[in-house]
Amino acid sequence: MEIIVLSITPYKEKDGIVESLSKDGLITFLAKGIFDPKNKNAAINNIMVKADIELSEGKQKYPVLKTASILDTPLKSNSNLCYLSGLMYIAEITKALLQEDEKVEMYEFLSKSLNGLKKDEKGLFVILAYTAKVLKTSGYEFDVNHCVFCGKKENIVTFSFNEGGFVCGNCFKEDMERDLNKNQMLLLRAAFNTNDPENVDFPYEKEDALVVLNKFYEFIIDSFGVRLKSFALIK
C-alpha cells in the first residue's frame, strides 16, 4: 500500500501513531520503534515521506506496521527554511482543513506538490497552488477566469473572497476589497487553475506570492476558524 505520512504522534516509549494518506483514504497505524534511530521503522519518521507499507492486525486499536519501503523522502541535505516550512504547511492544512473523504481526493495533487516543492524556485507557487486546491476541495469554488457577476473577462479590477472571485470594473462597488494588484491577481488565477504543481512554469515575484498567501490565510482564519502554526515560518 502506497502512503504519504501526514503526522506522527508519540505512543508509549519509542512507538508512534502514524496518520497517512493513501489513494484509498486515510490510514492510521502503529509504527513500533519509529523514534529509535536504529529501528527499521525510523525511515518513515518524517512528515510527507512516501512509502510502500504492509500492515498487520495487532492487539492495539490500530493495525501495526509490518514492513515499509521508502519510495521518496522530501528531506534534502541542503533543505532551506522555505522548503521545510512548506512541508509543514502542506501537512498542516491537509489535516486541519479537509474532511477524511476530501483528503482522498488530494492524494495525486499532494504527491505532485511534494515533487514541485523540491524545486526551490517554485516553492511559493506550489504552496499557493496547494492551498487553492484545498479550498476548492473543501467546497470553495472561486471564479478566477471571468467576472463573478457578469461573466466578462475584460477589465477585471479586483479579486474578492467575499464575492467569490474576480470582479470587473462595471460590477465593482465601493465597499468591495481591492488590495491585490494585476500581477498578484494573475498569480492567484494561475494557482487556482493549475492541475500540475510539479511542472507548471509561471513567473512570479516572491513579494507578490507572499501577499497572495497572506490573503489566503486571512480567508482560512475567517472561514475555518483555524490558525496554522506553520504559516509564520514561510518567508
N, C-alpha and C positions, 0 to 999 in steps of 0.2 A: 504494500500500500504506500503510495507516494503522499507525503505530507509536508507542510511548511509550519515550523514552530512559531506560535504566537506568543506564548508566555510559559514560564516555569515557576511553580510555587513550591518552596521547600516543604518536605513532608518527612517527619521523623528526623533521622540523623543526616545521611548524605543522599537520601532519596528525594525525588521531586515529582510533582504532578504536572504533566505537560499538557497544555492545551494547544492543539494544532488544527490546521485546516487542510482538508483533502478535497478532491474533486467530488466526493460523495457527501461531504458535510463536515461538521465539527467533530474532531476526535480528541478525547481526553484519556490519558493513560498514565500509569505509574512507571517511572523510569528509576530503577534501583541503582544506587551509586552514582547518579548523574553529577553530583557535586564533588566526587572523588576524581581528581585529575588522572589517576592511574586506571580508572574503570573504563571498560569498553563503551559505556553509555555516555561518557563525558563529552564525546564528539558532538552530541546534539544539544549541549548546554549553552546554546546561544539562540536568541530570537531570530527568526527569518531563515534559519537553516532549513534546507530542503533535503529530505531523506526518504529512503525506501525502508519501511519498517514492517516488522512482523510482531503481532501481539498474541498473547495467550491469556486465557482466563485465570484469574488468581482468586485468592481468598478475600482480597480487599474489594472496595467499592468499584474500583476501576480495573480494566484489563491491564496486564503487565507487559512492558516492552521485552520482547524476546531477542530480536536482532534489529540492528539499524545500520544501513549502508548510506553514507553521505553522498548525495548527488550534487549538491552545491552548497557552499558556505558563503555568506555575504561578507565575512570578515576578510580584510586585506591587510597585508603587512604595513601598508602606508595609509591606513584609514585616517581620514581627517574628521574634524568635528562635524562638518556639514553632513558628511556621509553617515556617520554614526547616529547623529540626531535624526536624520531622515529615516533610518531603520526603526528607531524608537517611535517616531511619529507615526509611521505607517502601521506598525504593530498596534499602537495605542488607539488610533481611530478605527481600525478594523474591529477591535474588541469593544470599544466604547459606543460606537455609533450604529452598529449593524446588528440585526436580529440573526439568529442562527441560520435560518433559511436564506437570508440575504448574503451571509458570508460565503455560502456555497457558490453563489454567482460570481464572487470576486476572485476565485482561485486563479484562473488564467491571467487575469489582469494583474493580480498581485505578483505572480511569477515573472511576468514581463517587466513590471515596475522594479522589481529587485535587480533584474539584469540592467535596466536602464540607469538605476541609481549608482551603479558601479562606475558609470561614465561621469566623472566629476563635473564636466561642463554642462551636463544635462540634469544634474541633481535637483535643482529647484523646480524645473519644469515637471519632472517626474512626480515630485511631491504635490504640485498643483494638480496635475492630471489625476493622480490617485485620489486626492481629496474630492475633486469634481465627480469622479466615478462613484465614490462612496455616497455622496449626496444624491446622485441620480438613482443609485440602487436603493437608497432608503426612501425614495419617493419624491424627491425634489427635482423636478424636471424643468430646468430653466431654459428659456428661449434665447439662444445666443446667435441665431442666424438671421433674424429679422425682428422688427418691432413687435413686442408682445401684444400691442393694442391693435395696430392696423395691418401688420404683416409686411410692411415695406422694408426693403433692405437698404435704402438710401437715407442719408442724413441721420445716422444713428448718433445720438449725443450723450447717452448715459446707459449704464447698466444698473438696475435696481433689484436688490434681493427682495425688497418688499413687494415690488410689482411683478416679479417673476421673470425678469430678463431685460433685453435691450429695449430702449425707448427712443423713438425718432424725435426730431425737432418739432414736428407738428403735434405730437401727442404728449410732449413734455409739459409738466406742470411745475409751478414754482416750489411746491412742497416736496418734490422728488429729490432724492440724493443725487449728487453729481460730483463725485470725488475721484473718479478714475479718468485718466487721460486716454487718448486714442490708442497708444501703444499698449497700455495696460488692458484695455478692453479687447484688443486683438489677441493678447496673450491669454486672457480669460477664455475667449472663444476657442482658441486652439486647445486649451486644457480640457474643456468640456467635449470637444469634438474628436479628440484622438482616441483610437482604439488600440494603438501600439506604442505605449510609452517607452519601449525599449529602443525603437528605431526612428521615432519621429525627429525631424530636424527643423526646429522652429527657433529662429534667432530672438534673443531677448536680453534685456539688461537686468542684472541682479537686483537693482533698486526697484524696478517695476515688478519683478516676481515677488519681492517681499511685501510690496504694497498690496498686491492681489491676495497673497496668502493671509495677510492681516485681515482683509475683508472677509475671506472665507472663515477665519477663526471667530470673528465677531458674529457671523451668522450661526456658527456652531454653538457658541455660548447662548445666543438668543433663542435658537430653535430647539436645541437638545438639552440645554442646561448643563453642558459638560465643559469643564476646563481641563485642558490637556497639559500634563506635566512636561512633556517633551517639546511643546511649542516654543518655550523660552530658549531652547538650545539652538534653534535653527537661525542661522545668521547668513 
